[in-house]
Amino acid sequence: MSGYYEILGVSKNATNDEIKAAFRRLAKQYHPDKNPSPNAKALFEKILKAYNVLVNPYSRRRYDEGFFSSPNNTQPIRKTNEGKSKTKEWSFSDEELKRRQYYQTYYKAKQKEKEEAIPKQTYSDYKYILFATPLAVALLMLIVSYFSNEPNIKSAQIEEKKITAVENGTQILNNGDAPYKGFFGNTKTFDTKCVVKINNKTNQDAIIVLYDLRTSDYLQHAYIKNSYYLTFSFLPKSGIYVKAIIGRNWNRDLILFNNKINGNFDSLIQYQNWKLKPVRFNDGKDRVEQDLFVIDKHSEGKKYISNDIDFFTN
């Protein structure tokens, strides 16, 4: 089993550095590009085979344990007194040598091509997961809300979005949509920290409109789904009052307010005007929470029940 060691002229206990040094020394002497001898190529291939086995710890251990066939009739390369090397013929398996050369030349190159051909994952690989997760969570919360006895108030920030139309004039509104923007105009805000949070506990959907208590000017409006809440920010310190339309199934083709406005609920429940019960920000209180509910027509709160003309006028 000492044939490969003898080819390189090193001992069985030689270190990797010694094996590499021996290989470099023999390569300089027997590489076909440096040695014009007809036998140089065959001799160098044997030197290379011995080096490839011994320089790898795994293959070297298997060679030492007898898993590799020792080359037959091998002799070490020895220097003569004149300083010239003296060699003898070695019998290596040509088939085994060709397999190793094929592996070195082609197999590794093919493996590298396969690795480079694997496409890198980008944002597009994950975008559907990123979009689907919040939708699944929202659907789950909606189901829980539907089967709950008490309204499960959920968050929704006020914002202006486009309305998505579906068949028969019915539209799907999202929390914070402003369906009457064409009538009311742009949102009006103030440089304050005044905030009002409105909880929809009507078991219906609603349109909320905020007015300046001091001037009765329009401030903001938004659609709010059943069992959700909206937070309106940057309100005037003097206070605000709220108007609301409560109903179910928004329909963009319905006309109201003397044919000036499109859009209302197919199932209209109630108009409300809370001007007589405004929200005030005073005594350092800049955050107020208010519940929206359907007013009993036979209760003291019936004075807050309104109509569409009153809803759209200051």
C-alpha positions in Angstrom: 0.0 0.0 0.0 3.0 2.3 -0.1 3.1 2.7 -3.8 1.7 6.3 -3.9 4.0 7.4 -1.2 7.0 5.9 -3.1 5.9 7.7 -6.3 6.1 11.0 -4.6 9.2 10.0 -2.6 7.6 10.7 0.8 7.0 8.7 3.9 3.7 7.3 5.1 3.7 9.9 7.9 4.3 12.8 5.5 2.2 15.9 6.2 0.1 17.6 3.6 2.7 20.3 3.2 5.4 17.7 2.5 3.1 16.0 -0.1 2.4 19.3 -1.8 6.1 20.2 -1.8 7.0 16.8 -3.3 4.4 17.2 -6.0 5.6 20.7 -7.0 9.1 19.5 -7.2 8.2 16.5 -9.4 5.8 18.6 -11.5 8.6 21.0 -12.4 10.7 18.1 -13.5 8.1 15.8 -15.3 5.3 18.1 -16.5 5.0 17.6 -20.3 5.4 21.3 -20.9 8.8 21.2 -19.2 10.0 17.7 -20.0 10.4 16.8 -23.7 10.7 13.1 -23.0 8.1 10.9 -24.7 7.4 9.2 -21.3 6.9 12.5 -19.4 3.2 12.7 -20.0 2.5 9.2 -18.7 4.8 9.6 -15.8 3.3 13.0 -14.8 -0.2 11.5 -14.9 0.9 8.9 -12.4 2.4 11.5 -10.2 -0.8 13.5 -10.4 -2.9 10.5 -9.4 -0.7 9.8 -6.4 -0.9 13.4 -5.3 -4.7 13.6 -5.7 -5.2 10.5 -3.5 -2.7 11.5 -0.8 -3.5 15.2 -0.5 -7.1 14.6 0.3 -7.5 13.4 4.0 -10.5 11.2 3.1 -9.1 9.4 0.1 -5.7 9.1 1.8 -7.3 7.4 4.8 -9.2 5.0 2.5 -6.0 4.3 0.6 -4.1 3.5 3.8 -7.0 1.2 4.9 -6.7 -0.7 1.6 -9.8 0.6 -0.2 -7.6 1.8 -3.2 -5.7 -0.7 -5.3 -1.9 -0.1 -5.0 -0.2 0.5 -8.3 1.7 -2.5 -9.5 5.5 -2.6 -9.9 6.0 0.9 -8.5 9.3 2.3 -7.6 10.2 5.6 -6.0 11.9 8.3 -8.0 15.5 8.5 -6.8 18.3 10.7 -7.9 21.5 9.3 -9.1 24.9 10.5 -8.0 25.0 12.7 -11.1 21.8 14.5 -9.9 19.6 13.0 -12.6 16.4 11.1 -11.8 16.1 7.5 -12.6 12.6 6.1 -13.3 11.0 2.8 -14.0 7.7 1.9 -15.7 4.5 1.9 -13.6 1.3 0.1 -14.5 -1.8 2.3 -13.7 -5.3 1.6 -14.8 -6.0 3.8 -17.8 -9.7 3.5 -17.2 -9.4 4.8 -13.6 -7.1 7.6 -14.7 -9.6 8.7 -17.4 -12.4 8.7 -14.9 -10.5 11.0 -12.6 -9.5 13.3 -15.5 -13.2 13.4 -16.6 -14.3 14.3 -13.1 -11.7 17.1 -12.8 -12.4 18.6 -16.3 -16.1 18.1 -16.9 -18.0 17.0 -13.8 -17.0 19.9 -11.6 -17.6 22.3 -14.5 -21.1 20.9 -14.9 -21.8 21.2 -11.2 -20.8 24.8 -11.3 -23.1 25.5 -14.3 -26.0 23.9 -12.4 -25.4 26.0 -9.3 -25.2 29.2 -11.4 -28.4 28.2 -13.2 -30.5 28.1 -10.0 -32.4 31.4 -10.0 -32.1 33.6 -7.0 -35.3 34.2 -5.1 -36.6 37.8 -5.3 -39.4 39.8 -3.7 -41.8 38.4 -6.3 -41.4 34.9 -4.9 -42.9 36.1 -1.6 -45.3 38.8 -2.6 -48.3 36.5 -2.7 -47.6 35.3 0.8 -47.1 38.9 2.1 -50.5 39.9 0.5 -52.4 36.8 1.4 -51.5 36.7 5.2 -53.2 40.0 6.2 -56.3 39.1 4.0 -56.6 35.7 5.8 -56.3 37.4 9.2 -58.9 40.0 8.3 -61.3 37.3 7.1 -60.9 35.3 10.3 -61.6 38.4 12.4 -64.7 39.2 10.3 -66.1 35.7 11.0 -65.4 36.0 14.7 -67.1 39.4 14.7 -70.2 38.0 12.9 -70.8 35.2 15.4 -70.1 37.3 18.5 -72.9 38.5 20.7 -71.1 41.8 21.5 -69.6 44.0 18.8 -65.9 43.3 18.4 -64.5 46.8 17.6 -61.5 46.7 15.3 -59.1 49.4 14.2 -59.3 51.3 10.9 -57.4 54.4 10.0 -59.2 57.1 8.1 -57.9 57.5 4.5 -59.2 58.2 1.1 -59.4 55.3 -1.4 -61.1 54.6 -4.7 -64.5 52.8 -4.6 -64.6 49.3 -6.1 -67.8 48.8 -8.1 -69.4 45.4 -8.6 -72.7 44.2 -10.2 -76.0 46.0 -10.0 -74.6 49.2 -8.8 -73.5 47.7 -5.4 -70.1 48.8 -4.3 -67.5 47.5 -1.8 -66.2 50.2 0.5 -63.2 49.9 2.7 -62.8 51.4 6.1 -61.8 55.0 5.7 -63.1 55.4 2.1 -64.7 58.8 1.4 -67.6 58.2 -1.0 -68.8 61.8 -0.9 -65.5 63.5 -1.6 -66.9 65.0 -4.8 -69.5 66.8 -2.7 -67.6 67.7 0.5 -64.2 68.4 -1.0 -60.8 67.9 0.6 -60.2 67.0 4.2 -59.5 70.0 6.6 -57.1 69.5 9.4 -55.5 71.6 12.2 -52.1 71.7 13.8 -53.3 70.0 17.0 -53.1 66.7 18.8 -56.9 66.5 19.1 -58.3 63.0 18.2 -61.7 61.4 18.3 -62.2 57.7 18.2 -65.7 56.5 17.0 -66.7 52.9 17.6 -69.4 51.5 15.3 -71.7 49.5 17.6 -74.8 49.8 15.3 -74.6 46.3 13.9 -74.8 48.1 10.6 -72.4 50.0 8.3 -72.1 53.8 8.5 -70.9 57.0 6.9 -69.4 59.4 9.5 -69.0 63.2 8.8 -67.2 65.6 11.2 -67.9 69.3 11.4 -66.1 72.2 13.2 -68.2 73.1 16.2 -67.2 76.8 16.1 -67.7 77.4 12.3 -69.8 74.4 11.2 -67.3 73.9 8.4 -66.9 70.4 7.0 -63.7 68.6 8.3 -63.6 65.0 7.3 -65.8 62.0 6.5 -65.3 58.3 6.1 -67.1 54.9 5.7 -66.9 52.6 8.8 -67.9 49.0 8.7 -70.0 47.3 11.4 -68.0 46.5 14.6 -65.0 48.6 13.5 -63.7 52.0 14.8 -62.2 55.0 13.1 -59.7 57.5 14.5 -60.0 61.1 13.2 -56.9 63.2 14.0 -55.8 66.9 13.8 -59.1 68.3 14.8 -59.8 71.8 16.0 -59.4 72.5 19.8 -62.8 74.2 19.8 -64.5 70.8 19.3 -66.5 69.0 16.6 -69.9 67.4 16.1 -70.8 64.3 14.2 -73.4 63.4 11.6 -74.0 59.8 10.4 -75.9 57.6 7.9 -76.5 54.1 9.1 -77.5 51.2 6.8 -76.4 48.1 4.9 -75.4 47.4 1.3 -73.9 50.5 -0.3 -75.3 51.3 -3.7 -73.6 53.9 -5.9 -76.6 54.4 -8.1 -79.0 55.6 -5.5 -79.6 59.4 -5.7 -80.4 61.7 -2.8 -80.3 65.3 -1.7 -82.4 66.7 -4.5 -80.5 64.6 -7.1 -77.2 66.2 -6.3 -75.5 63.2 -4.7 -75.0 59.6 -5.8 -74.6 56.8 -3.3 -76.5 55.5 -0.3 -77.4 52.3 1.5 -80.0 50.0 0.0 -81.2 49.2 3.5 -81.3 52.6 5.1 -81.7 52.5 8.9 -81.2 56.1 10.1 -79.7 59.6 9.7 -78.2 61.2 12.8 -77.1 64.7 13.7 -75.2 65.1 17.0 -74.7 68.9 16.8 -76.6 69.3 20.1 -74.2 66.9 21.8 -70.8 67.9 20.4 -67.3 66.6 21.3 -65.2 69.2 23.1 -61.5 69.2 23.8 -60.9 71.1 27.0 -59.0 70.9 30.3 -56.0 69.3 28.6 -58.1 66.5 27.2 -57.2 66.0 23.6 -58.4 62.5 23.0 -62.1 61.5 23.1 -63.9 58.2 22.4 -67.5 58.0 21.3 -69.8 55.1 20.5 -72.2 55.1 17.5 -75.4 53.2 17.9 -78.9 53.1 16.4 -81.2 55.6 18.3 -84.5 54.3 19.6 -87.2 56.4 18.1 -89.1 56.3 21.4 -86.2 57.3 23.6 -84.9 60.7 24.7 -82.3 60.5 22.0 -84.9 60.8 19.2 -83.9 64.5 18.9 -80.7 63.4 17.2 -82.5 61.5 14.4 -82.2 63.5 11.2 -82.8 63.3 7.4 -80.7 63.4 4.2 -81.3 67.2 3.7 -80.0 68.0 7.2 -77.1 65.5 6.7 -75.7 67.4 3.7 -76.1 70.9 5.0 -74.0 72.7 7.6 
